[in-house]
Amino acid sequence: MRVCVLGGCVVAAAAHSNLIYPKPRNAIDSLLPGWKNGTAPYAWQPYGDPPCGCTNGTEACESAQTCLWFSVGCSIGCDTCDGGAQGTANPSAKDRCPGVNPHKKVATINDPLHRTINRDAQAGSDADWTRFNPWRAPGSAPVYDPCGRASGGPHETGGHGEFTNTSYAVVGSMGSKLPKFPSGAVWKAGSVVETMWSLRANHGGGYQYRLCPLNSELTEACMQETPVPFAENSKLMLGNGTMMTLNSTFVSEGTLPAGSTWQMNPIPGYVVRNHGGWNCCKRWFEPPCDDAQSLNPPQQLSQGLCSGEWLTKVTTYDYLRIPEHLEPGEYVLGFRYDCEASAQVWQSCSDVTIV
């Protein structure tokens, strides 16, 4: 039983994250002609592939437009997202709600080993340009919708135009309003289940899974009532098919809900120190495997085996323990990914059954 997620590049505003299995409501466009078998009715220029393309093992993901459901312009401590009107991934700190109590906007993730970019900057200093971004206080940034918003936000500088309007949803649609889309996932309360996600464009940060009863109002508050704990270390399937076990970084201090566990994105991006001469690169942190070939030649939007900015073929297997106290019934599994390199939260929702 698997889940797949795609990410967004540090130098661009686009976000790309999608739950693949249990197949989410956000992938409902895969039922339409032109979206089947991991294809799309257009090529995403300049890359020439579907915007949400990924590889699920050896097969293409039928993700449709799942990666284009997110919230943008969302900073910790704010009451609402601004849609990216004040900028997105520009490397400078942005306080998107200056009138709000500053004590609400204090970053709680300050340990360099829990940060995924700009680790050398002193926390809270002017050089700490990610200090207002969601991962710096996981779960504390507002969102438009617990299942994402089509194209991210209402502003051209925030949400992107890659989203194609269909009979199921249009730009600005809220993911919680998508119709139920049975995934076939049946999980036993108290059991350990396997999920999977795949990173595409890297914004750092980390993520959490949550559950909300189907018969409840599907809100962020409902999702926060039942975070799903990780049961053990995750695994990576590399682009060449190699499977490896990670030494996962779990974070449970400074998170919301209080004490709930999030997992840090294990894959580092990198920055190019000399664009003109491609005088190689500096990774955000050490990758979980030796993939020096990704830097030869160094291409800013390239990918290695387990590092890089623009990825399609690296998949992460997570192992979750379904809470024992859950009543049998229908639930919505939410995936929330808080970015660090941008003011974005990537979201997807899947219908599952608990027995």
C-alpha positions, 0 to 999 in steps of 0.5 A: 500500500503506497503513497507518492509525493512530488516536490517543488524547486527552490528557485521557482514558485511552482509546487509539485507534490502528489499522493499516488497510493492510496490514489488520491481524489486529486488524481481524479483527472486520470479518469479522463482521456489523455491523462491515463498511464502517466500522460497528460494532454500537453507537454510541460515546457521547457521540460517536455513532460507532464507537470506531475510525471513520476515513476512508481517503481518501474511504471509511470504514476497515474498522478494526473494533476495531483501535484498542482494542488497546494497552498502558496504564500503561507507563513508560520503564525499567519491566519491565512495564506496570501496566495504568493502576492508578496513573492514565493521562493525568493531567498529573503525572509518575508513576514506575510502578516506583519500585524500578527503577534510576533510570538506566533511567528517564531521558528521552532525548527532551528537545529541545523540537522533538522533544517534542509537548506541554509543550515549555516545561517544562525537561526533568526538572523537576517541571513536566515531567510527561511525562518517564516516558511512552513517547515520552520514550525511544522503544521503552524502555517495556514492552508487554504484547504486540507486537500490543497487548492488547484494551482495553489493560489489566486495570484499569477505570482503565486499559483501557476498556470500549469493546471488545466481546467477539466470537468472535475476541477478548475483553477481555484477549486478546493481539494476537499470538495472533490468527489470521493474517489475510492482508492481500494486501500483497506487498513487494519487499526493498529497495523503497520502499512506501507506508503510511498512518495516521489520527489520531483522538484526540491523545496526541502522541508518535511511531511506528515500523514493524518486521518479525518473521518469521511462523515466529518467536515473535512478541515485542517482542524479535523486532520490535526486531530489524528496524525498518523505516526511513523512506525520505522525508518523509511526506504528509498528506491533510487532511479536505477531500481536500487532499494536502500534503508534510510536513517530517517530524521523524525521531528516531534518537538516544535510541531503542530499538533503538539508532540506529533511526529513529522519526517524531514525530506531526506533528499538534499538539493544543491546550489551552484556556486559559479553559474558561468563556469559551472564550478560545481556545487554545494549540497544543502546537506549530505545525501543518503547515498553516494551519487557524485555523478549528479554533479558531473556535469552539474546541472541545476535542474538535474537529478542524481541517485538521491540528491538534486533539484528536479527529480522524477525517479526517486521514491520513498517508502514510508511505514505508518502505524494506524492508530489502534483507537480508530473506529472502523469506517471510511476515512480521508488520509491527508498528506501535508508537506511543509516546504522550507525553501518556499512559503508553500504547503503541498497537499493531497487527500485519499479515501481509505477504509479502516477495519 
